[in-house]
């Protein structure tokens, strides 16, 4: 049961790391965002969703800490949870700063477009497309890195689960061996009791046979020695 709880804690911790990395990537997208207000709103919606998932995992971790029997395990899990909570608060601060910077950049760009006219707008859109291509490439690389990290964590979890399954099979096999030994002991006890009863019966039969034998001998001696009696 303790091993299963440890696996759940590890999985929860891995998910919090994943959400933290995804939030950081989205905040970086906001910092580099040079699109419209609609694009910024879409990025902010994604960040809010990740924060909600991360907050839920932090609450789950706190609940698992309360269910621990060992004080040391409880303290360790609570310490890890607090570290994730502080990281979440730091990300929220970075998110607010990124939003302010992005909104200011969008406002300034829109003002420049109004002032400089159509040619400047065309050049800006061209630069925007180039920036978007570069940002897309950076995001792809970041997601690939996150995917590799997640694959490693999943492999570790699978190895842990395989180890637990092997331990469980060993315990079951040992339990079956104990049952077989118990059955053999009970059978031996029954045989011993049976042999003890048979030994008592044999002794009684021998005693009766000897008594009959001596009675017969006495009877014969009586007839031979004292025929007149």
LODRENMI-146640 format. One record per residue (C-alpha): chain; x, y, z; residue in one letter. Coordinates in steps of 0.1 Angstrom, whole numbers, padded with zeros to 4 digits, always signed. Layout:
% residues N
+---+-------+-------+-------+---+
| c |     X |     Y |     Z | r |
+---+-------+-------+-------+---+
| A |     X |     Y |     Z | A |
...
+---+-------+-------+-------+---+
% end
This chain:
% residues 229
+---+-------+-------+-------+---+
| c |     X |     Y |     Z | r |
+---+-------+-------+-------+---+
| A | +0000 | +0000 | +0000 | X |
| A | +0029 | +0024 | +0008 | X |
| A | +0046 | +0016 | -0025 | X |
| A | +0013 | +0024 | -0044 | X |
| A | +0010 | +0057 | -0026 | X |
| A | +0046 | +0065 | -0035 | X |
| A | +0039 | +0059 | -0072 | X |
| A | +0009 | +0082 | -0070 | X |
| A | +0030 | +0109 | -0054 | X |
| A | +0056 | +0106 | -0081 | X |
| A | +0031 | +0107 | -0109 | X |
| A | +0015 | +0138 | -0094 | X |
| A | +0049 | +0154 | -0091 | X |
| A | +0057 | +0147 | -0127 | X |
| A | +0024 | +0162 | -0139 | X |
| A | +0031 | +0194 | -0119 | X |
| A | +0066 | +0196 | -0136 | X |
| A | +0049 | +0192 | -0170 | X |
| A | +0023 | +0219 | -0163 | X |
| A | +0051 | +0242 | -0150 | X |
| A | +0071 | +0238 | -0182 | X |
| A | +0040 | +0243 | -0203 | X |
| A | +0031 | +0275 | -0184 | X |
| A | +0067 | +0288 | -0189 | X |
| A | +0065 | +0281 | -0226 | X |
| A | +0032 | +0300 | -0229 | X |
| A | +0045 | +0330 | -0209 | X |
| A | +0075 | +0331 | -0233 | X |
| A | +0050 | +0330 | -0262 | X |
| A | +0032 | +0360 | -0246 | X |
| A | +0065 | +0379 | -0243 | X |
| A | +0073 | +0373 | -0279 | X |
| A | +0037 | +0378 | -0291 | X |
| A | +0035 | +0405 | -0318 | X |
| A | +0001 | +0396 | -0331 | X |
| A | -0033 | +0411 | -0322 | X |
| A | -0053 | +0414 | -0290 | X |
| A | -0072 | +0383 | -0300 | X |
| A | -0040 | +0362 | -0302 | X |
| A | -0030 | +0375 | -0267 | X |
| A | -0064 | +0366 | -0253 | X |
| A | -0060 | +0331 | -0267 | X |
| A | -0026 | +0327 | -0251 | X |
| A | -0040 | +0340 | -0218 | X |
| A | -0068 | +0315 | -0219 | X |
| A | -0044 | +0286 | -0223 | X |
| A | -0023 | +0299 | -0194 | X |
| A | -0053 | +0301 | -0172 | X |
| A | -0063 | +0265 | -0180 | X |
| A | -0027 | +0253 | -0172 | X |
| A | -0028 | +0272 | -0139 | X |
| A | -0061 | +0256 | -0130 | X |
| A | -0047 | +0221 | -0137 | X |
| A | -0015 | +0228 | -0117 | X |
| A | -0035 | +0242 | -0088 | X |
| A | -0056 | +0210 | -0088 | X |
| A | -0025 | +0188 | -0087 | X |
| A | -0010 | +0208 | -0058 | X |
| A | -0043 | +0202 | -0038 | X |
| A | -0041 | +0165 | -0047 | X |
| A | -0005 | +0164 | -0034 | X |
| A | -0015 | +0181 | -0002 | X |
| A | -0042 | +0155 | +0004 | X |
| A | -0018 | +0126 | -0002 | X |
| A | +0006 | +0142 | +0023 | X |
| A | -0022 | +0142 | +0049 | X |
| A | -0028 | +0105 | +0043 | X |
| A | +0008 | +0094 | +0050 | X |
| A | +0015 | +0074 | +0081 | X |
| A | +0051 | +0084 | +0084 | X |
| A | +0058 | +0120 | +0096 | X |
| A | +0090 | +0121 | +0075 | X |
| A | +0071 | +0111 | +0043 | X |
| A | +0044 | +0137 | +0051 | X |
| A | +0070 | +0165 | +0057 | X |
| A | +0088 | +0156 | +0025 | X |
| A | +0057 | +0157 | +0004 | X |
| A | +0045 | +0189 | +0019 | X |
| A | +0080 | +0205 | +0013 | X |
| A | +0078 | +0194 | -0024 | X |
| A | +0042 | +0208 | -0026 | X |
| A | +0053 | +0241 | -0011 | X |
| A | +0081 | +0244 | -0037 | X |
| A | +0056 | +0238 | -0065 | X |
| A | +0033 | +0264 | -0050 | X |
| A | +0061 | +0290 | -0048 | X |
| A | +0070 | +0282 | -0084 | X |
| A | +0034 | +0287 | -0094 | X |
| A | +0033 | +0321 | -0077 | X |
| A | +0065 | +0331 | -0095 | X |
| A | +0050 | +0321 | -0128 | X |
| A | +0019 | +0342 | -0121 | X |
| A | +0041 | +0372 | -0115 | X |
| A | +0060 | +0366 | -0147 | X |
| A | +0027 | +0361 | -0165 | X |
| A | +0014 | +0395 | -0153 | X |
| A | +0046 | +0412 | -0164 | X |
| A | +0045 | +0395 | -0198 | X |
| A | +0009 | +0406 | -0203 | X |
| A | +0018 | +0442 | -0195 | X |
| A | +0048 | +0442 | -0218 | X |
| A | +0028 | +0425 | -0246 | X |
| A | -0001 | +0449 | -0244 | X |
| A | +0022 | +0479 | -0244 | X |
| A | +0040 | +0465 | -0275 | X |
| A | +0007 | +0459 | -0293 | X |
| A | -0006 | +0494 | -0284 | X |
| A | +0027 | +0510 | -0296 | X |
| A | +0026 | +0490 | -0328 | X |
| A | -0010 | +0499 | -0336 | X |
| A | -0001 | +0536 | -0330 | X |
| A | +0029 | +0533 | -0353 | X |
| A | +0008 | +0517 | -0380 | X |
| A | -0017 | +0546 | -0378 | X |
| A | +0010 | +0572 | -0380 | X |
| A | +0032 | +0556 | -0407 | X |
| A | +0005 | +0545 | -0430 | X |
| A | +0002 | +0515 | -0454 | X |
| A | +0039 | +0509 | -0463 | X |
| A | +0049 | +0507 | -0427 | X |
| A | +0020 | +0484 | -0420 | X |
| A | +0032 | +0461 | -0448 | X |
| A | +0067 | +0461 | -0434 | X |
| A | +0054 | +0454 | -0399 | X |
| A | +0033 | +0425 | -0411 | X |
| A | +0063 | +0410 | -0429 | X |
| A | +0084 | +0414 | -0398 | X |
| A | +0056 | +0399 | -0378 | X |
| A | +0054 | +0369 | -0401 | X |
| A | +0091 | +0363 | -0398 | X |
| A | +0089 | +0366 | -0360 | X |
| A | +0060 | +0342 | -0359 | X |
| A | +0080 | +0317 | -0380 | X |
| A | +0109 | +0320 | -0356 | X |
| A | +0087 | +0318 | -0325 | X |
| A | +0069 | +0287 | -0340 | X |
| A | +0103 | +0271 | -0345 | X |
| A | +0113 | +0279 | -0309 | X |
| A | +0080 | +0265 | -0295 | X |
| A | +0084 | +0233 | -0316 | X |
| A | +0119 | +0228 | -0301 | X |
| A | +0106 | +0235 | -0266 | X |
| A | +0077 | +0211 | -0270 | X |
| A | +0100 | +0184 | -0284 | X |
| A | +0122 | +0188 | -0253 | X |
| A | +0092 | +0186 | -0230 | X |
| A | +0080 | +0155 | -0249 | X |
| A | +0114 | +0138 | -0244 | X |
| A | +0113 | +0147 | -0207 | X |
| A | +0078 | +0133 | -0203 | X |
| A | +0088 | +0101 | -0221 | X |
| A | +0117 | +0096 | -0197 | X |
| A | +0093 | +0102 | -0167 | X |
| A | +0068 | +0077 | -0182 | X |
| A | +0095 | +0051 | -0186 | X |
| A | +0105 | +0055 | -0150 | X |
| A | +0069 | +0051 | -0139 | X |
| A | +0065 | +0020 | -0159 | X |
| A | +0097 | +0005 | -0144 | X |
| A | +0084 | +0013 | -0109 | X |
| A | +0050 | -0003 | -0117 | X |
| A | +0068 | -0034 | -0131 | X |
| A | +0088 | -0037 | -0099 | X |
| A | +0057 | -0035 | -0078 | X |
| A | +0040 | -0061 | -0099 | X |
| A | +0070 | -0085 | -0095 | X |
| A | +0070 | -0079 | -0058 | X |
| A | +0033 | -0086 | -0056 | X |
| A | +0037 | -0119 | -0075 | X |
| A | +0065 | -0129 | -0052 | X |
| A | +0043 | -0123 | -0022 | X |
| A | +0015 | -0143 | -0037 | X |
| A | +0038 | -0172 | -0045 | X |
| A | +0052 | -0172 | -0009 | X |
| A | +0016 | -0171 | +0004 | X |
| A | +0007 | -0202 | -0017 | X |
| A | +0038 | -0220 | -0004 | X |
| A | +0028 | -0212 | +0032 | X |
| A | -0007 | -0226 | +0025 | X |
| A | +0008 | -0258 | +0011 | X |
| A | +0031 | -0262 | +0041 | X |
| A | +0001 | -0256 | +0064 | X |
| A | -0019 | -0283 | +0046 | X |
| A | +0011 | -0307 | +0048 | X |
| A | +0014 | -0301 | +0086 | X |
| A | -0023 | -0307 | +0092 | X |
| A | -0021 | -0340 | +0072 | X |
| A | +0010 | -0351 | +0092 | X |
| A | -0009 | -0343 | +0125 | X |
| A | -0038 | -0364 | +0114 | X |
| A | -0016 | -0394 | +0104 | X |
| A | +0002 | -0392 | +0138 | X |
| A | -0031 | -0392 | +0157 | X |
| A | -0042 | -0422 | +0135 | X |
| A | -0010 | -0441 | +0142 | X |
| A | -0013 | -0434 | +0179 | X |
| A | -0049 | -0448 | +0180 | X |
| A | -0038 | -0479 | +0160 | X |
| A | -0009 | -0484 | +0185 | X |
| A | -0033 | -0483 | +0214 | X |
| A | -0056 | -0508 | +0196 | X |
| A | -0028 | -0531 | +0189 | X |
| A | -0016 | -0531 | +0225 | X |
| A | -0052 | -0539 | +0237 | X |
| A | -0055 | -0568 | +0212 | X |
| A | -0021 | -0582 | +0223 | X |
| A | -0031 | -0580 | +0259 | X |
| A | -0064 | -0598 | +0252 | X |
| A | -0045 | -0625 | +0232 | X |
| A | -0021 | -0630 | +0261 | X |
| A | -0049 | -0632 | +0286 | X |
| A | -0067 | -0658 | +0264 | X |
| A | -0034 | -0677 | +0260 | X |
| A | -0027 | -0678 | +0298 | X |
| A | -0063 | -0688 | +0305 | X |
| A | -0061 | -0716 | +0281 | X |
| A | -0028 | -0728 | +0296 | X |
| A | -0042 | -0727 | +0331 | X |
| A | -0073 | -0746 | +0320 | X |
| A | -0051 | -0773 | +0304 | X |
| A | -0029 | -0775 | +0335 | X |
| A | -0059 | -0777 | +0357 | X |
| A | -0074 | -0806 | +0336 | X |
| A | -0040 | -0825 | +0336 | X |
| A | -0029 | -0819 | +0372 | X |
| A | -0063 | -0818 | +0389 | X |
| A | -0087 | -0839 | +0368 | X |
| A | -0109 | -0846 | +0398 | X |
| A | -0116 | -0809 | +0404 | X |
+---+-------+-------+-------+---+
% end
